[in-house]
Amino acid sequence: MSSRPLHIRFFAILREQAGCTGCEASSAAADAQQLYAELQQRFPGLTFPAHLLRVSVNERYATMDAPLAAGDRVVFIPPIAGG
């Protein structure tokens, strides 16, 4: 599969770990799980476990194995603790 442009955002602790709110990236990742693994290589501080994340693709919650397409807006969301 060839690389395609994606719009990526990080929320909460992920933003702190990555050191940015998001990025534009070109990726051949088939799904959000693969994309997150690529992003962990690009941002070594991004250590939050993937299996605990929620993901949104184009403003809709999705599963980590949802397929990605060129131009998708992908948001990685960690669990939020309330009080």
Secondary structure, 3 states (H helix, E strand, C coil): CCCEEEEEEECCHHHHHHCCCEEEEEECCCEHHHHHHHHHHHCCCCCCCHHHCEEEECCEEECCCCECCCCCEEEEECCCCCC
